[in-house]
Every structure is written in structure tokens, then in C-alpha cells.
């Protein structure tokens, strides 16, 4: 059997049965080969600057060593296919893809035509078989989770009386949709993610056929149609795909759109797939960073950072970035952790989810922000209750409206402070930061435990922060700094440790 025939046979074996099965059963049900014995390389995009933090989490939770890419914001690690579902539970990664093949020193031809011709030829030489098997398993896991959620939804609905106008039905469906998006760790999909590259272009092909919609629904396990399908029809189904090229570097003779178009055309000819930019089954990734080329297949439908927040504000922090900041301060059981400028509560909610043995407080001076944080906590509680199909016991978090410069907390009562400080752009102004930053640091030093307390602070106004911190050297000792990219802004995360000296009276430092 040729490579293309074996790859096509792998895709034709997509199980259309709706009955959820254990992961081990799914692995063992494939007679062609044992998926349990397959070891694949997983690529993950992470918040730029937190590559080492993500690598530590992978080592801790999966036992795998990670390799940090030259292209910032990406790590690679090897796993056995049995651990695929665990990969989706990582808290520090935004998007996941299975690597088809990577080239650390790819030799591009001098002319544009020759280079694109090489990319076309490359599509026919790649080892697609194992990555496509992983994609298949990933799709089955998604189908299985969707079935489980629908059963929970029906069970919950049976305990309530519906309104005549069906209002509760629509509300339950909306909550279920949000839950499905939030649980991306067990609901992997196929769309690509936001990449930190200079250019991100998508292949645009003219083949826009609407008759592929039923095929997409069948393959991804749509309950209403999959039950009526026969397994033999799988062989007649044609998958839909798109190619996304993420390119960074200034020595290329081609654009991202050129590479995606020509490489995608070769993939289409090779597999006889249909091109569809919206309702696609498979997303092929072509990541090019200088002379590094990585071909992969996307495993996530959207970024995993969309897991906790349902009510957004103007500066809502990504959950993955919030996790990285929390991990820097190494929370210990019974620690009291506060975010004095919490906004919509991204940091405390992430902390309460991952470190439930600590107590978290989300505070802000804006009543609208406090309301959004409370709504986000309620959404998380509802999600946990649906997941457990029973009563939720709550999470260790509270919200409060307060003044950051006069916190209603006892002196030396807080173990950890983690917050996203105003950049002076969407919130506040850089002029106000010159008064706000030193006042914040002074009040934080008062409530933080001397000797053991620590703070992790994110800001883009680095000049103002450095000036304020230089006047507080007797109260805060600066540890290491992590340089991050926040929405295209070059920001810094500072790890501070509280000294043994007591905080004095408030005074002006300028």
C-alpha cells in the first residue's frame, strides 16, 4: 500500500458511531496499528516570554522534556498518543498542533518560482500517516466530549420547568455553547491560533462548495445526522481543509499567501480534499521562521486561553498569561493571594481554578469591573456544576470594590500579590501612573507579609515602574523579569520579594 493510500485509509476509518467509548478502547479498536505505541511531536503556542514556564508545566504534568523554538512563543515536546487528552488540560498553552515534520535548516531557493516549486514537491514527501491518526483520535475525543455535554444538558433540563416562550431553552443552549468553548482541554478542534509572527496569511481558493456541509457534520460527530449515516459511506466522504501559513523573516522571496496557496494546492492534489476556508475539517499549518520550517495539523479549534472569561472588559488578561504569572510566585497551600486591580477577574479566577487550596481575592475600584468579575465567577460555578452533574461546592474566591491606595486589609495579612497594572493607554494615563505606581507599591508593601511575601506585577510602563521601584528598594527586592508580548505591546512581568523591613508612613517620592 502506498503512502497516500494508507493515509486515505486512515481518514476513511473515522468512526461515525455516536456512542462514547473510553480512550483505551478507541486506541485498541484500530486494527491497522496500535495507536498506543505511536509517539508524536506536539507543538504548542504559548504567551511570548513564558516559554520556560510552559516547558516546566509540560515536564511536571506530562513528564516530557520540551524544546523551545527559535520562533518565540512556541515549544515542542514528544508524547505517546495515550496522553493526548492530558495535553489539552495544560494551562499555559494557547494552541496545539501535531507536527508532521520539521526542518531546522531548510534551504530556500534563490528565486520565488523555484522555492514555491520545492514547497509543492514537499507536500508529497511528508510522513502524513501518524499525524493524521492523531488528528482522527483528536476528532473522536471532541465527539465524545460533545456527547457527554449534551447528556448533561438534557439531565439538567429535565429538572426544570420550561417557560412557554422557550426562554430557558435558549439560555441553556447559550450556556452549553460557552461551556463547550471553555472546555477546550477536552474539546479539541481543528482551527488555528493567533501566532506571534510578522505575517499570517491564509490560503484562499475558489472552491467554495456548499454540498460539503453534511460531510463536515458527519465527520465531526453531529448527533442528528451521524446516526443516520452508514459506516460504509465514510469512504465516499471528502474532507475539507485549509492551509494557514505563518511566516517570519525578511530573507524570503515569497509571501505567506504565496506559500499557503502553492503548498495548499499540492496538498489538495495529493489527498483529493476540498478547499474550504470556513467549514473545514483539517487545518494544515505551515510555519516558517527564517530557515526553520514546521508542517503541522491543528488540534485546537480556538485558543485555549478562552476557558474562564465570559464577561470581558477593555483590558481582560488572557488566562494563559494569568497562569504564567501565578506560577512565577509559586503559590503554596493556604496562601492568601490578591489581585488589587483585577478588572474582570482573569488572574484570581485562574488561580482559584488551578490552586484551590489557596484563598483568592479579586478587587477593583471600578464597580463595572467588579460586576463583570462576579459574573465570570458565577459562570465558572455553573460550568463546574454542569461538569459534575450535581451541586457545586464553590471556589475559594471573593470579589470586592476598593481603593488600591487604601486597601481594607490588615497589615502583613497577604502572602502573594499578582496583578496587571494600568499601562496608561486604555486605562488611566502615563501621567497618572507617576503618582499611582509608588502609592500602589507602598500599600502593597503594607499588606504583604515581610520576609515571605511576594508580588508578580505586569506593566508596559516600564520607565515609571522602574523609577517607583528604585525608591522602594528597602521594601521590595526585585527578582527576575520576564519580557512578554501583550496585544503587540512590549511589556514586562516583575517578580518582587518582600523584605523584612516594615512599611513606613505614606509619603511623596517625586
N, C-alpha and C positions, 0 to 999 in steps of 0.2 A: 504494500500500500504506500502510495506516495505521501509526501508531507501534506500537500493540500487536501488529499482525500482523507487523511487521518484527522486533520483539523476540521474539515467539514463534517466528518462523522461525529466528532466531539460535540459540535454545535447541534447536530441533529438529535443528540441524546438528551436535550433539555427536557426535564421532567415536567409534564403539564398536569400532573395529579396535584390536587389542592391539599391532600392530606398531609399535615405537618409530620415530619419524621425527625428523629434525633440526628444530630450531626454525624455520629459514627455510622448510622445506618445509611445516610446519604453517601458517605465515603465508600462504604463497602458495597453499595448497590451497583457500582460501575464495574462491570466485568472486564473491561478492556485493560484497566490498570488499577493499581491501588493508589488512590489519591493520598492516603496517609503517608506514603513513602516519598511524596514529592516535596522537595524543598525549593522555595521560590524566594526571589528578592523583592521586597516591598519598598516602594518609595513613598515618602511622606513629606508633604509641605508643612512647615511649622512657622510660627511667628519669627521673623528675621531677628536674629540676636539670641534666640532661645534654642538654638540647635543642640547645645550641650545639655540643657535641661531636658529636652525631648529624648536625647540619647540615654540619659540616666533613667528616665521613666521606662524606656523600652528594655533596658537591662534589668530593672527591678521587677517589672511585671511579666516580661516575656523571656527573660534570660538570654537575650540576643545582643551581640555587640553591634553597634551602629557605626556607619561611616558617614561623615559629614561631607556633603558635596561642596565643590568649589563654588558652585552657584548657590549663594546664600539663601537660606530658608528651606533647604531640603536635606533630608537624611535618608540613608538606605540601610536596611537590615534584612537578614535572612530568617525565615521561619518555616516550620513544617506546616502543611496545609491545615492540619488539625487545629492550629492556633488562629485561624483566620478570623473567627468571631471575636477573639480576645483583642485582636488588633484594632477593631472598631471601638473598643472601650477605652483606648488611650485618650487621655485628657489634653495632651499638649500638641496634638497634630490636627491640622486643618483638613487636609485631603489625602487620600490614599490611592495608590495605583500599583499594579503588579508589573514588574519590569520584564519586558520581552527580551531586550538585550541592551547593553550599554557599551559605548566606545569612549575610552578615556582620552584618546588622541586620534580623533578622526581626521583624515587628510581630505580637505576640501579641494576640489579642482580650481584652477585659476579662473576659468570662465563660468558664467552663470549657467549656460546650457549644459556643460559637462557635469557641473555639480548636481543640477536637478536630475540629470540622467542617472547619476550614481544613486540618488535617493530613490528613484523609481526601481532600479535594479535591487536595491537593498530590501525592499518590501518582500521580494520573492525568496530571499535568503534567510530571513529571520526565523528563529525557533518559536513558532506561534503555539505549538500544541499544549504545553503545560500551562502557559499563561491563560489560554482560552478555557482550560479545565478549571482554573481558579476563578475565572470570570463566571463560569457556569455555576460553580458552587456558591459564589457570592450572590448570584441571582436567586438561587434556591433558598438561601438564608433570608433574603429580603422577602420572598414569597411566604416563607414560613412565619416570619415576624408579622407580616401584614395579616395573615390568617388569625394569628393569636390576638392581635389588637381588635379585629372585628368581633371575635368571640367575646372579648372583654366588654366591648361596646354594647353588644346585644344583651349580655348579662346585666350590665348596669342599667340599660334602658328598660328591662323587664321589671325593675324595682321602682320605676317612676311612672306617674300618670302623665300622659302626653296632653299638651294643650290642643284645643280644637284646630288652631291655625298651624299646628306643626312647628311652633317656635322652638320647642325643646329639641326636636329632631335636628333642626339646623344648627342649634348651639352645640349639641353633642357631636355632630359631624365636624363642626369647626374645631372643637377641642381635640377630636381624634386626629384631624389633619395636622394640627400643631404638634400633637404628641408624636405622630409619625415622623415629623421633621426633627423634633428634638432628640428622638432615639436613633440618631444616625449611627451610633456604635453597633447597633444590631439591625439596622435597616440600610445596608449599603446599596448604592445605586450605581449609576453609570456616567454622571455628568462630571465635568472637570471643575477645577477650582481656581481661585484667584492666585496668580503666580507673581512673584517679585522679579519680573524680567522687564527688559526695556520694551519689548513688543509682545503682544498676544493677539494673534490673528486666527481666524477660523476659516476652514476650507468651505467655500461657497460653491455648490454645484447646482446645476439647473434641474436635476431630477427631483421634483417635488410632487410625488405621487401620493394621493390620499388613501389609496387602497391598502397601504401598509399599516394602517392604524390597528386593524384587527390582529395582524401578526404581532405587533408590539404588545398588545394587551394579552395575547395568548402566552407569549414567551415569558413575560414578567409576572404571570400567575394571576391575572384578573379573574376573580371568582365567577363572575356572571357568564363569561364566555369560555373559560378553560374547562368547565365541567362538561360542556357540550362538544368539546374537541376530542378527536381520536388521536391516540399517540402516533399513529402512522402518518398523520398529517404534518408532523414535525419535519419530516424530510422535505416537504414541499414548501416550507416556510423559508423566506429570505430575510435575513437580518438586515436592519437598517443601522447605519453608522455615520460618524463624522470624524474628522481628524482635526485636532487642535494643535497648533504649533506655538510653542513658547520659546522665543529666541532672544538671546542677549549676547552682545558683542558687536564690534564695529569693523570687523575684518571679513564680513561675509559679502559675497557678491549677489546675494538673493535676499528677498524679503520673507517674512514669516508666511505671508499669504502665498507666495510662490512655492515655498516648501510644502505647505499644507495641501495645496492644490495638486501638485505633481505626485507627492508621496501618497496622498489620498486616492488619486486616480489609479495608481498602481495597486493599492490595497483592494480597491473596488474590482479591478480586473482579476486579481488573484483569487478572491473569495466569491466573486459574483454577488456582493452585497449591494444594497440600495443606499444611496446617499440621502440623508435627511438631517437637517441642521437642528431640528427641534424634538421630534419624536423618534429619537434614535435609541437603539438597544446597546450598541457598543461605541464607546468613545476611545479612539486611539490617540495617544499623546505622543508628540514629537518634541522633546525638549532639547534645545540646542543652546549651549553656553560656551562661547568661544570654540574650542576644538573638542568639547565634550558633547556627545550625542547620546540621548537615552530615549528609547522607544518603550512605551508602556501602554497599559489598558486601565482606564479609570475604574476604581472600585467604589467611589463615593458619589452620591447624587448631588450633594451640595456640601459646602464646608461644614465640618463637624463642630465649628465654634457656635453654630446656631442651635444650641441644645438647651439653654436655660431661659433665655430672654424672650418674652412675648410682647412686652411693652417697652419700646425704645425711646431714648432721648436723643438730644443733639450730639452727644459725645459718648454714647454707650460703648464700653470696652468689650473687645472680643473675649469670649470665655476662655479660649486657649491662651491668650496673653495674660488674663487674670490668673489662670492656673500656674503659669510660669512664674509670675510674681509671688504668688503664695508659696510655691515650692522653694523659692530662694530663702525664705525666712524659716524654713524647716519647722512647721508647726508641731507642737508636742501635745499629747492628751491633756485636757483641762485648761489649755491656754485660752485666754480671752483675746480675741482678735477683732479689731475695729477698723472700719473704713470711714473716717470722719467726713469725707467728701465723696459719698458713694454713688451719687446720681441715681441711676436705675437699679443699682444693687448688684452689678455683674460680679464684683470681687467677693462680697460676702456670700452670695448665693453659690458661687463656685466653691468657696471654702466650706460652706455647710454641707455641700454635696459630697465633697472628697474627704473632708476632715470632720466628720460628725461628732467626734469626741471633744472638739473644741466648741467654744461659745462665740458666736459672731454677731456683731452689731453693725447695722448699716445706718449711717446718719448723714443728713444733708441740711443746708439752710433753706433750700427751695422746697416749698410744700408740694409742688407738682412732681418733683423728682422723688420725694418720699412716697407719694401716692403711687407712682409707677413702680417703685421698688416693692411696695406692698402687693401690688397686683402681680408682679413677677413671682413673688413668694407663693401667692395663692395658686398661680398656675402650676408651679412646681409641686405643691402639695397635691393638687388634683391629679397631676401626672403620676406621682408616686402611688396615689390611691388606686388609680386605674391599673397601674402595673401590678400591684399586689392583689387586686380584686378584693379589696377589703378596706378596713379603716386605716387611714394614715395616722401615724403617731406623731407627725410633725417633724420639723427640722430645727436644730439649735440656732435660731437666728431671730433677731428683733430689728425693727426699724424705729427711727426717732428723728424728729426735726430739732436741730440745734445750731448753735453758732460755733464755727470751728475755732474761734479765738477764745471762747468761754464755754468749754465743754462741761456738761453736768456730770462729771465723773470724778471719783476720788483720786487724790494724788497717789501715784505709784500703783494703780489698780489694773493696768493693762499690760499684757505680755507682748503683743505684736500689733503694729500699725501698718496697714497696707492700703495705699490709696493712689488714685490717678489725680494729680494736682492740676489746676487750671492752666492751660497753655497760654491763655491770654489771647486766643483767637476767636473761637466760637463762644467760649465762656469767659467773662471778665475781660481784662486787658493787661498788657505787659506793664503798663504804668501802675496799675493797681497791685500787680504781683510784687512790686518792690516793698510794699507795706504788708501784703498778705503773707508772703513766704516766711519772713522772720517771725511774724506773730504766730504762724502755724507751727513752726519748729519749736518755738518756746512752749506753746501749750501742749504739744505732743510730748516734749521732754518732761513736762509736769506729770502727766498721767501715766507715762511709761515707766516700768519698773527699772530702777537703776541697777546696772551690772548685768542683767539678763535680758532686758527689753531690746527689741529690735524693730526697725522700720524699713519698709520697702516702698520707695516713692518714685513715681513715674512723672516726668515732666519734659516738655520740649523747650521751656525757657531756661536753658542750662546756665546762661550767664547770671541771671538773677538768683537762681538756686545756689550756684557756687559762691556768690557773694554772701548770701544769707548763711550758708553753712560755715563759711570761714569765720563768721562771728560767733558760731556756736560750737567751736571745737572742744570746749570744756564739757559740753553736754552730749554731743554726738560724735562718734568715731566712724569715719567713712570706711566701708569695706570695699568690695569691688563694684564696678559699674558695668552694666550690660547695655550696649547700644542697640536700639531697636528701631524698626520702621513702623510708624503708626499712621496709617492712611496716607502714606507718602511723605510724612514728616519725620525728620531725623531727631529722635528723642532718646532719652536715657533713663534707665532704671537704676536707682541708687540704693544700695544695701547699707543701712546705718545701724550701729550698735550703741546702745545707751551706756554712757559712762557711769561711774559710781557717784559722781558729784550731784548734789541736789540742785534742782532748778530754782533760780533766784526770782526776784521780782521782775515783772514785765517792764521793759524799757526800750527806748528807741535805739536802733543800731546804725542809723544813717546820718 
